[in-house]
């Protein structure tokens, strides 16, 4: 509120402030994504000439550009990536210019990562970049902003997930050299106070207000206390990192680049790039589509889901209904014939002969009672049949849904890497809807029309045998026509189902990245993509409707021919006196019905097969392998107090994300004794140290390395989300492969790199089971420095949290997840970059809590890029590309100028 600010064109403006101070909200307001209650948000080329923001000169008004019309690129705090290749995510619909693209890759330090990808920059990143580390996603998002040719670049904490070396490289090469040297206005939100000296302007925020806006050199005069706190925080971090290393600051090397360095490459060069061999980097598999007729096994499995007993009851009731219905029609004919016998012929002569029939005494009551009983019986049986059939259909749909849900929930992580959420959502929504609403009704239609047709054939065969001579060829023709139509309609329905999944995926992806899309003004491009996806889905639907019209015309002609044959046969038999006139009417009535019945048999049988396509697709997901299937040993009986000690031991561990992929962690031997603290796990190709044993209780271990090297992979092995291809992973001497997954995952807590919050209240997110007292909830919030914020909300613990916690800042989300982990009281806690989006002061308090208070008796494994987080630890483990390369005390590693840890510290000090 009461925000008054201006930005300096072609300069760097840095915005800082504690967690939840409104930094990201201010950027959202600049982009026009916030509701403006009062005031104006304008992009002006010059600072307003008056102090009154509502009073502008005519030239100023003409020069002001609204955010929606301004040329802006944006890097969000939570990186948003398309489900596409790395190259497509960086170019983002812009022309691909190789020279510019190559320089952006180098500036964002992405080349080492691209070299490790199976298809380089043509590798698919998966939905929301699921296959990438947090640092890789952030740098690709930043590369997109740098690659664009915009005047204004807004960067929301782009360095938070990067280690010291990469952070320094990206800041110097991407922000200073690629952006500022090219006269682009840069707005940077960061908690890295060491970069403040490069800012032309600094904005300080607190509790949603701007408390200071000035040049960095003037902060000391305006707010000496704030300046001193910054200086102290930076100095303390550096002192913690390298107490024995002298500060080695060299001037940033100036790279001279021609202004036209990013000009388009020559036609020969572009042609050469276009001819590069296409590399298979596809992550997402093409959605499986069955071919040919629906297999008998699918029908059998559906019947089993509905229960065989209910299916038999439906068949018996259907046969009974049609038997009673045909019986009532025959009884009507008998009743009519009986009336003829009681009629007396009388001839009167009065100039002309007139013959009339006079009905003698005839009692209709027995016939009425029988006909009424048969009719009521048919009605009751029909009602019961419909109820039982639809109950069986809903029961079967519920069984299939539960089976699919169980397998999808227990599916390995790789399944979600290779199957977009839109595809999964389509199975749970579109396919289940077809089974719920269409399949049972279509089966009822097939059974009803089939038995009606059989009844009509039987009646016509009995009354007019000549009918069969013409009817049999026509029925064969009907069957051939139905078979031809059914095969076409079935495949079109499968195409419709397959092409519907991308609609869900695109819609979800667009909603998630709406802020970024609007910032880049890519609405028209995403609208075009949506139209193309819908066109691909509508095409088989339109063809399906066309084939229905094609079928309808032919069935109508054949129906007319069938009625004609039946009528001629009945009249011929009647003239010869071979049949009672009452049954002639019955025969013609059934013949008229047969035309429509055969028409509907063809249609409804095709509809059933199309609906069975949904059953096939659901059954496919009920057969996907689950994580429990991969257990190598028998599940053990686990004590309720396990793990009591929290001892974690990696014995020559090698890990893969999938059996078809390369090993990401190789030959790791690591023993973490009870109550030890471990931090920042990463890996190296040299691997000269493979065994680390730490046997002293309460020893503190810090593990660090380069971003994207697999830090999270090793910790995920504790939850068995990765395949253990070699070695053993023991927790309190229990092999994790023999521990039931629900028990294993319920006894370990993790704050992941991407914090997970659910749509619900604060209370629900802290205590989903509603078993914890309210006082403990407030205590946990106080521990993570969120008590004041939550208590100031109108509904306090009952305040709503939106989906994925979108109404909280990234730092607040991680703190709330930390409070949840604290409440679970797990013996083993994993912190994966838990403090990456938090200011230094809050981080220091949390580290004190982790070290000395709330987590003192727990095994804590911390992944952190900020080396100041782990300098109080007794041992440092440095890793790269899947293997341990260094292990020693921080002092010894710092004393060795050639050590990897020492180099990381020097990069942080710069």
N, C-alpha and C positions, 0 to 999 in steps of 0.2 A: 504494500500500500504506500501511497505518497511517493512513488518512484519518480525521480527527476534525474535524467542522465543524458549524456550525449557521447557519441563515439568519434574517435579521431580517424579520418579517412586514411587508408593505406598504412595503418599502424597496428601495433599489437595492444589489445586491451585484455587484461587478465582480471577475472572475477574470482574472488576467494570468499570463504566463509565457512562456518561449522556445518555439520550435517543438519539438513532440514531448514536451512536458512533462506531457501527460495532461489538458489542459483539457477537450477534447471527450469524453474517456473518463469524466471526472468527471460531466459532464452526462448521458452515457449511463447511468452508474450511478444517478443520480438518477431517471432514467426507467425503471429496472429492466431495462435492456438489456445489462448486464454480468453475468458470472457472479460471484456473491458467494461468496468463499472463506471469509470469516469476518466477524463483526460484523453490524450491523443497518443497514438503510436505511429510515428512517421519516420521514414528513412529520408533524411535531408542531406544534400551535398555540403551544406555549411551549417555551422552552429547558429540557432535563432538569434536574430539581432536584438531581441528584447527579452526581458525577464519573464514576460507573460507568454506562456506556451500557446495560448489561444489567439494571440495577436501576431500575425505574420504579414510580411509585405507580400505584394502580388508576386514578385519574383521568387520569394521563398515558397509560396504555395505552389507555384508551377514546378519548382525544383524538388518538392517533397514527393517521395515515392512510397506508397504503402508496401507493407511486407509482401503481400500477395503479388505485387507487380515488380518487386525488387529481384535482382539477380543474386541468389543466395545458394550456397551449398552448406550442408549440415551433417555433422557427425554426432549421433546421439550417444548418450551416456551408456545405454545398453545397446550394443551394436545390433543393427537390423540388417540381415542379409537375405537376398533372394535365394530361392531354391534353384540355383543355376551354377555356372562355373565361376571360378575366381575372376576370370577376365570379364565376364558379363556383369559381375557385381561391382567391379571397379569402373568400367566404362559406363554402365547404367544407361544404356540407350544412346550414348554419344558416339560419334564416329571413332573408330579404332585407329589411332595414329601411333605407329610402333615406337617412334623415337620418344615422344612424350610419355607413352605408357612405360617404356623401359626405365626412364629417369624417375618416374613416380614409384615404381617397384623398388628401385634402389634407395630412394629417399625414405620409404617406409620400411626398409629392411626386410622385405618380403622374399627376396631371392633365395636365402637358405631354406625357407619354408617351402617355396615352390619346387626347389630341387628335391625335396623329400616327398613331395606328393606324387602319386602314381602317374598322373598325366600333366604335371606342371600346373600352369594356370588354366588348363582346360579340365581340371578336376572339379567335379561337382562338390559343393560344400554341404549339401544336404539341407533339410528344412531347418531354418533359423541358424544355419551354420553349425549343425549338431556335431559334425565330425571335426571341428576345429577347436583349438584351445581359446580361452578368453582373450589372450593377447593377440592371437592370429585374427580373430573376428574384429577386434578393435582396430588393428592396423589396416585390414581390408576396407573397413568403413571409413577410416581416415584417408586411405588412398583414393577412394571414390571422391571425397571432397577436394583433395589436392588435384586430381585429374581433371575435374570440371574447370571450366574457364569462367568462373563467377567472380564478381567484384568483392563480395562479402562472404567470409567463411566463418561459420559458427561451430565451435568445437567444445563438446560437453565431456570433460574428463577423458580425453582420448589416451592419456598416459597411465591411467590407474591400474591397468592389468599388465603393464610392461615392467620387465626388470630394469635395473639401473643402466646397463649398457645399451639395451635397445631403446629405452626411454630417452637417453641422451642423444643417440643417433637420430631418432625420429624427430625430436625437438629441433635439433640443429639443421638437419637436411630437409625435412618436410616443411616445418613451420617457418623457420628463419630463412632458409635459402629458396625453397620452392614457392612459398606464399608471400612473405614480406618483401623479398627482393624483387618480386614481380608486381609490387604496388597493390597488393590485395589486402583489404581490411580484415583483420583476424580478431575474433572474440573467443577467448580461451577460458574455460572454467577448469580449475585444477586445484589439487591439494599439495602439489609439489612446489613448495615455497622457494626452492632454490632457483626457479625460473623467473621469479619476480623482477630480478635485475634487468631482464631483457624487455620488460614491458614499457611501453610508452605511457600507459595509463593503467591504474589499478582501481578496481571497484570492490569494496568490502560490503558484504551483506550479513545481516543478522535479523532473525525473526521476521523475514519478509520485507525488510526495509534496507535501503542503501544507507549505510552509516558513514561511508567515506568514498570520495571519488576524486582522484588527483593523480599527478605524476608520482612515480615511485620515489623520486628524490625529495618530494615535498611531504611525504608521509611522516618523516621524523619530526618535522616542525608542527604539522597539524595534530598528530596523535602519537606523541613519544612513547606512550605505554604500549600501543599496538605495534609500533615499529620494534620496540625492545622485545616484545613477545615473539615476533617473527625471527629476529636475530638470534634470540636464545634457542628457539626451536630448531633452527637450521644448524646452529653451532652444536647443540646437544646431540643432534642426529649424527653430525660429522664426527664429534668426539667419541660417540659410542661406536661408530663404524671403524675408525682408524685412529686410535689414540697414539700410535707410534709412527704413523705415516705423515710426513710433512705434506702440506697442501701443495699440490702441483697443478696449477691452473695455467693453461696455455690459451692464448688468444685463439678464438675460433678462426679456422682457415677460411679465407674468402675465396669462394669459387666464382670465377669470372665466366659468365655464360652470355652468349649473344642473345639478344632479345627475340630472335627468331629461331631459337634452338629447338623449339617444339613444333616447328613448321612441318607440314605434311611431308612424309617421305616421298621419294621419287616413285614413279609408277613401277619401275623395275623392282624397287625394294618392297613395295606393297604387294606386288605380284609374287615375289619370292616368299613373303610371309604367308600369302594365301595358299601357296602350294606346299606348305609344311605338312608333313604326314600327320594325319588325324590320329590322335592318341585316345585310347579308351580310358576316360576318366569318369565314366558314368557311375554314380553311386546308387541311384534309385533304379531298381529293376522295373522293367515294363510290366504293367499289371497283367496277371495271368487271365486268359480268356479260354474257356472250354470251347470245343468244336464238336459238331455232330449232335446227335440226339442226346437228350438228357439220360444219363446212365440209370439203369434199373436200381443200382445201389443207392442213388439219391432218393428215389421214391421209397425204397425200403427203410432207409434211415429216417425219412420224414414220418413214415407210418409208425416207426418205433418211438419217435419223439412224441407223437400223438397218442401212443399206446395202441397195441394191436387189438386189445379188447374193445376200445372205443371205435376203432375202424370197423371191426366185425359187426358191432351193434348198428353202426350207420348203414352198412350194406344190408343187413337183415331188415331194418326199418324201411329202407328205400324199396326193397323188393316187396315188402308187405304193403306199403302205401300204393304202389302201382298195381298190385294184385287186387286190392280192394277197389281201386278206382276203375279198373277194367271190369271187375265184377259188377259194380254199380251200373256201368254202361250196358253190359249184357242183360242185367236185370231190367233195365229200362226197355230193352228190346223185347224181352219175354213178356213184360207187362203190356206192351203195345199189342203183341200177338194174341195174348189172352183176351183182350178187348175185342179183337176181330171175331173170335169164336162166339161171342155173346151178341153179335149183331144179326138181325133178321132182315132178309131182302123183301121188300113190298113193292108190287107193281100196280100202279093206278093208271086207268085209261080214261081219258077225257078228250078225245079227238087226237091226242098224241100219247105216246107211251112214255111215262116218267117212272124211273126206278130210283127208289130211295132206300137208305139203310136205317133201320130203327133199332136202337140199342135196347136189348131186354135187360132185366134186372142183373147187375154185375157189381159185386162187392170189391171196391178198390183198396179197402183199408189194409189187407195183408201186404199188398204190393207197396203201399205208401210206407208202412212201418219198416219193411225190409230195406227199401231204397233210402229212407231217412237214416236208418242205422248204418248202412254202408257209407253214406255221405259223411256222417258225423265221425265214423271210424277213420275214414280217409283224412279228414281235417285234423283230428287229434294226432294221428300218426305223422302227418306232415309237420305239425308244430313241434312234436318231440324230435323228429329227425333233424329239423333245422337247428334246434337248441343244442342237441348232442354234437352235430357236425361243427358248429361254430365254437362250442366249448373245446372240442378236440383240437380245432385249428389254433385257438389261442393258447391252449396248453402246449401244443407242439412248438409254437413260436416262442413261448417262454423258455422251454427246454433248450431250443437252439440258441436263443439269445444268451442264456446263462452259460452254456458251453462255450460260446464264442468269447464272452466277456472273461471267463475264467482263463482261457488260453491266452488272450491278448494281454491281460494283466500280468500273467506269468511268463510272457514272451521275453526272450533275451533282448538286451539293448540294441543289438544289431538289427533286429526286426524293425525297430522304429527309425533306425538310420536309413533303411532301404525302402520303407513304406511311408509316404507322406501322411500327415494327419487327415487330409481331405479324403484319401483313399479309405482309411480306417473308419472315418466318420460316415462315409457313404454306406459302408456295410451295416453300421449300427442304426442308421436312419432310413435311407432309401430301401435297402434290401429287407430290413426287418418290417418296414411299413408294408411292403408288398406281401410279405408272408402273413402279417397280421390282418390286413384289410382285403386283400385280393384273392389269395390262394384258396382259402376255405370257401368263399363265395363262388369262385370259379369251379371248384370241385363239386360243389352242390349243383351248379348249373350243368356240368357234364353228366353227373349221375341222373339228374332229373330228365334231361333231354334224351339220354341214352335209353333209359327204361321207357320213356314215352314212345320213342321210336320203335323199340322192341315190341311194345304193346300194340302199336299201330300195325306193324308187320304181321304179328300173330292174328289180329282181328281181320285184316284184309285177306290173309292167307286162308282163314277158316271160311269167311263169307264168299270170297271170290278167288278161287285158286289160280285163275288165269292171271291174276295180278302179279304173281311171282315171275312169270315169263319175262315181263318188261321191267319189273322192279329190281331183279338181281343185277342186270347189267348197269342200271342207273346207280345202284348202291356202290358197285365196284368203281364206277366213274367218280362218285362222290369221295370214296376213299383215296383214290389217286390224287384228286384235286386237293383234298385236305392234307395229304402227306407233302405235296409240293409246297403248299402255302405254309404249313407248319415249320418246315425246315428254313424257309426264308424269314418268317416272323421271329423264329427262335434266335437266329444269328443277329437280326436287327435289334432284338431286345438285349442281347449280350453287348452289342456295340453301344447301345444307349446306356447300359450300366457302367461300362468301362469309361466312357467319355464324360460321365457325370462326376467322377471323382475329382478331376482337375478343377471343376467349378468350386467345390468345397475348399480345395487347397488354395486356389487363387483368392477366394473371398477371405479366408483366414489370414493369408499372407498380407493382403492389402490392408485389412483392418489393423494388423499388428504394426505395420510400417507406415501408417497413414501420415504421421507427422513428417517423416522423412520424404515421402512421396510428394507431399504438398510443398515442402521446402524446396525441392528440386524442380517443382512445377512439372511433374511427370504424370499428372492426372490423365491427360489425354492418351499417353502411352499405355497406362494401366487400363484405361477404359477400352482401348483398342484390343489389348490382350484379353480382357474379359469377354468382349464381343466375339473374338475369334474362338475362344474356348466354348462359349455358348452355341456358336454356329456349328461347331463340330459335334455338339451334343444334340442339337435340334435336327441335324441332317438325318440320322437314322430314325428319329421319331416321325419326321415327315414321310420318309419312305415307308415306314410301318403303316401309317394312315393310308397311303396310296395303295399298298398291297391289300388292305382291308376293303377299299372301294373296288379294286380289281376282283377280289373274291366275291364280294356281294353281288355284282352283276351276273357272274356265272352261276352262282347258287340260285338266284332268282329264276333264271331261264330253266335250269334243271328242275326246280321245284314245280314250275308250271307244267313241264312235261310229265312229271310224276303224277300230278293231280289229273291231267288229261287221261293218262293210261288207266288210273284207278277208276275214273268215272265211266270210261268206255267199258271196262271189264264188268263193273257193277251193273250197268244198264243192260249189257248183253245177257248176263246171268238172270236178271230180273225179267227180261222179255221172254226168255225160255222157260220161266217159272222154276228155275233152279234155286232160288233164294227168296226168303221172306222179304217183302218190301221194307219192313222195319229195319232189317239188317243191312239193306242197301243204303239207307240213310246213315246208319252207323259207319259203314265202310267208307262212304264219301266223306263223312266228317273226319274220320281218322286220316284219310288221304290228304285232306286240306291241312291237317295238323302236321303231317310228315314233311311238307315243304319247308315250313318254318323250323321244325325240329332238326332235320338234317342240316339246315343252314346253321343252327345254333350249335350242333355237335361239332361242326368244323371249327367254328369260332371259339367256343369255350374250351375245346381240347387244345387249341393253339394258345389260348390265354393261360391255361393250366401249365403248359410247357414253358411259356415265357415267365410265369411266376415261379416255376421250379428253378429257373435260372438263379433267382435270389437264394433259393435253398442251396444250390450248388456253391454259390459264393460264400454263404455263411458256413457251410460245411468245410470249405477250404480253410477258414480261420479257426474252426474247431480242431483242425488237425495240425496246426503249426506247432513246432517243437517248443516246449517250455523249459525254463531254466532248471527245473527239478530233474528233467530227463538226463542232464549232463553230470549227475553225481557219479563220481568214480567209486565211492565206497558206500557202505550202508550207513543210514542216518543213525546218529548216536542219541542216547538218552542224555539230555542236557539238564543239569541242575538249574533250579530257578534263580540261584544267585550268580550263575555264570554270566560274564567273567568276573571273578572276585578280585583277581590281581591286576588284570589289564596288561598282561605280558604279550607282546606281539613279536613273532619270529618269522622272518622270511628265509627259507632254506633253498638257495639256488633257484629262485623263482624266475620264470619266464612267462610273459603274458601276451595275449593277442586279443584284439577286439572281435575277431572271428577266425575260425579255423582256416578260411581261405585267404586271410590277410597276413601281412608280415608281422614279425614279433616286435612289440613296442617296448617291452622291458625284458632285459636279458640277464640271467645268472646273478640275481641280486641275493646277497646274504646279509641280513640285518637283524639284530636282536635289540628290541626295545624293552627294557626291564620295567616293572611296575612303577607308576608315578613318574615316569620320565616324560619330558616334553620334546617332541620332534617337530621340526619345521622345514617346509619348502622342499619337496622331494623332486629331484630331477636327475638327468642321466647323460653318459658319454661313451663315444665309440672306442676310446682307448681301453678303458676298464682295467687299469692296473691295480685297482684295489677292489676285491670282490667280497671280502669278509670284514664286517665290523661287529665287534662284540662290546657291548656296554653293560657292565655288570654291577656298577655301583648304583644303589637306589638314589632316586631324586636327582640324577644327572639330567641336564637339559641338553637336548640335541636340536641343532638347527640344520636344515637341509635346504640347499639353494641351487640355483642354476639358471640357464637361459630360458626365456619364455618359449612356450610351444614344444618343449623337449619331453613332455610326458609327465609332468608333476602329478597331475590328477590321476593318471592311469594307475600308479602304484597304490594309491589310497582306495581307488575303486575296487581293487582286488579284495579288500577286506569285506566288501559287500557281495562278492562273487558276480559282479556285473561284467567282468572280463573273463576270458577263458585262461585258466592256469594250464599252460602247455607243458610245464616242467617244474619240478621242485614241489615244495610244500609251504603252505602258509598256516602257521599255528597261532591260535589265540588261547592262552592258558593251557597249552599242550593239546588242544583240540584242533584237528584239521578242519578248516572252514568248509571243505568240500563234503564233509560228513555231518555238518550241522544243518538242520532244517532251515530253509531260507527265512521263514517268518521269524524264527527265534534269532537267527544271526542278525538280521537287519533291525530288529526291535531292540537289540542290546547295544547297538552302536549309534552314535549321533554324528551328523555331518552338517556343516554349513557350507553349501556348495558354492562354486564360483558364480553361478547364476541362482540367486536366492529364490526359493519357492514359497509363495504365499497363496492362500486359497480365498475364493470369494466368500466372505463371511465376516464375522466380527473379530475384533482384536482378541477377545477371550477364546473364540473358537480356534484361531490360528496358534495361540499359545497352548491351549489344552483341548484338543479335538474330542477327547473322551469325557470331558466335564468331570474329572475326578480330583482336581487340584483345588485347594482352598484359595479364596480370592487374595488373602494376605500374601501367599506365596507368589501369586501372579505379579502383584505390585513389587514384591522384593526382587523378582527376576528383572522387571523393567527398570528398577532402580540400579541394579548391577550393570546393565548395559546402557545407562544414561538416557533412557526413554521415558522415565516416570513423569517428568514435568510435561513432556509433549503430550502423552496420552491423557494425563489428568486435566489438561486444558481443553481437551475435546469435549463437546457438549454431552456425548453419550459415554465418554470414558472407555471402559473395557468393552462396551457394547457398540462402539463406533464401527461402522462398516468399512471393510477393506475391499476394494474393487478387485476384479480378476487380475491375477498376477501381481497384486499390490501396486497397481498403476497410480493410485492416489498417494503413494509414499515415494520419497526419494530413494535412490539406490542404496545410500548409506543407511537410511532408516530400515529398509527391508532386511539388510544384512544384520543389523542390530536386533531386529525382532526375531529373526531366525536364531541368533545367538541366545536370546532369552529363552526360546523354546528348547534349545539344546540343554541349557542350564536346568530347566525344569524337569527334563527327562531323567536327569541324574544318571546318565550312562557312564560306565567305567572308562570307555574309550570315546574320545571326541576328536573329530577331524575338522579343522578350520581351513577351508580352501579359499584363500584370498578374502578372508572374512573382513579385513580392515582396508581393502583396496580403495573403497569409495568413501573413506572416512578421513576427516581432517586429522592433523598430527596430534593435536591436544587430546581429542577423543580417543584416538588410537593408543596413546600413551596410557591413558586411564584404563582402557580395556586390557592392555598388556599387563599392567600391574595386577588387575583382577585375576587374569589367567595365571600369572606367575605365583601370586602370593595369597590369594583368597579363595575364590569360589571353585577353582579347578585344581587346587593344590594336591589333592589325593587322586587325581585322574591321569590317565595317559592321554596326552594331547599331541596330536600330529598337526602341525601348522604349515600351510603352503603360503608363502608370502614373498612378494617381490621387493618390499621395503626391507633392506638389510638391517635397518635399525630395530626391526621387530625381533631379530634373533641374536643380536649381539650380546645379550645377557646369558645366552645359552652356553653350556660348558663345552659342547662339541659342535663342529660344523661338518656336515656331509655335503659335498658338492657333486652333482650328477649331470650328465649330458647324454642325450640320445639312447637312453635305456640302461646305462651302467654307471656304477659309482666310480668317481675318479679321484676324490680327495676326502680325507677324514682326519681332522685334528682339532686342536683348540683354536679359537679365533685368533689368539695372540701368535701362535706359531704360523698359521696361514698368512697372517698379515706381515709377519717378519720376512716371509719368502716373497720377494717381488715378482717371481714368476708363477706364483700360484694363481689358479683361476679365481679363487675367492678374493685375493688381493686386487686382481684386475677389476673385478666387479665393484669393489669398494672405491677404487680410484675413479671409475666411471661415475659413481654416485657423488663423489666429492666435487666433480667438475662443475 
